[in-house]
Amino acid sequence: MLKAGLNRRHASQLAATLLCAVLSAPTFSSDQTALPHVQVFTPSPCLACIDWAEHLRQHGFAVTVTEASDLDAIKKRLKVPKDLESRHTSTVAGYFIEGHVPAEDIVELLKEKPKARGLAVPGMPRGAPGLEISNPTCETACTMLDNDSGVREVRREMYETQLVLPDGSVKRWARH
């Protein structure tokens, strides 16, 4: 028979170590660690698009960024409604992702799997992922500078992520 006192002490230490490891682990769920690949098509150069791709990577997505000379053709092939267009267009798991859609919205889309073409954040709203910091190529003044102090100040706009249904109609997916 094994020494019960020694085994209990080791078991308690092991349990405490495992609990600490679980509690200090990243907050990604098992669903997030198995997220599908995202293909991002961008104009050249577009630092805000690259920043958005990095936002996705930080949320567990594998991302490939491709500079595309004819984004209009890609948007047309994917049936992205004209009034919902942004700078970059992406694909993931059979859906299009248009513009600076937050990673959380994409994760929710992949979890719920609605019958839809994809998600879109039209335009380039300030404060959306990839548009939070100063970007020298951002054509819409993504970040405003405080001229009095010279301190960078992020100014956010309220925006919505739209779900594009198979018939091209839209409904609000999320509000930010």
Residue pairs with C-beta under 8 A, 6 or more apart in sequence:
28 60
31 107
31 110
31 111
32 59
32 60
32 107
33 60
35 59
35 60
35 61
35 62
35 107
35 110
36 61
36 62
36 92
36 93
36 110
37 61
37 62
37 63
37 64
37 92
38 53
38 56
38 61
38 62
38 63
38 64
38 90
38 91
38 92
38 97
38 106
39 63
39 64
39 66
39 90
39 91
39 92
40 49
40 52
40 53
40 63
40 64
40 65
40 66
40 88
40 89
40 90
41 66
41 67
41 68
41 71
41 74
41 88
41 89
41 90
42 49
42 50
42 65
42 66
42 67
42 68
42 71
42 87
42 88
43 49
43 67
43 68
43 71
43 87
43 88
44 67
45 137
46 87
46 88
46 137
47 135
47 136
47 137
47 138
48 87
48 100
48 124
48 130
48 131
48 135
48 137
48 138
48 142
49 65
49 87
49 88
49 130
50 65
50 130
51 129
51 130
51 131
51 132
51 133
51 135
52 88
52 100
52 129
52 130
52 131
53 63
53 65
53 130
54 130
55 102
55 103
55 129
55 130
56 63
56 103
56 106
57 63
58 103
59 103
59 104
59 107
60 103
61 92
61 103
61 106
68 74
71 88
71 89
74 89
75 85
75 89
75 98
78 89
78 91
78 96
78 117
78 118
79 96
79 117
79 164
79 168
80 89
80 96
80 98
80 117
80 118
80 120
80 164
81 120
81 164
81 168
81 170
83 122
84 98
84 99
84 120
84 122
84 162
84 164
84 170
85 98
85 99
85 120
85 122
86 98
86 99
86 100
86 120
86 121
86 122
86 123
86 124
87 99
87 124
88 98
88 99
89 96
89 97
89 98
90 96
90 97
90 98
91 97
92 106
92 110
93 110
95 109
95 116
95 117
95 118
95 119
96 117
96 118
96 119
96 120
96 164
97 106
97 118
97 119
97 120
98 118
98 119
98 120
98 121
98 122
99 120
99 121
99 122
99 123
99 124
99 128
100 121
100 124
100 125
100 128
100 129
100 130
100 131
101 119
101 120
101 121
101 129
101 161
102 128
102 129
102 161
102 174
102 176
103 129
104 174
105 119
105 161
105 173
105 174
106 119
108 173
108 174
109 116
109 118
109 119
109 163
109 173
114 163
115 165
115 166
116 163
116 164
116 165
116 166
117 164
117 165
117 166
117 168
118 163
118 164
119 161
119 162
119 163
119 164
119 173
120 161
120 162
120 164
120 170
121 128
121 159
121 160
121 161
121 162
122 162
123 140
124 131
124 138
124 139
124 140
124 142
125 131
125 157
125 158
125 159
126 140
126 141
126 142
126 143
126 144
126 154
126 155
126 156
126 157
127 154
127 155
127 156
127 157
127 159
127 176
128 157
128 159
128 176
131 138
131 142
131 143
132 142
132 143
132 154
133 142
133 143
133 152
133 154
134 142
134 143
134 145
134 152
135 142
135 143
143 152
143 153
143 154
143 155
144 153
144 155
145 151
145 152
145 153
146 152
146 153
158 175
158 176
159 175
159 176
160 172
160 173
160 174
160 175
160 176
161 172
161 173
161 174
161 175
161 176
162 170
162 171
162 172
162 173
163 170
163 171
163 172
163 173
164 170
165 171
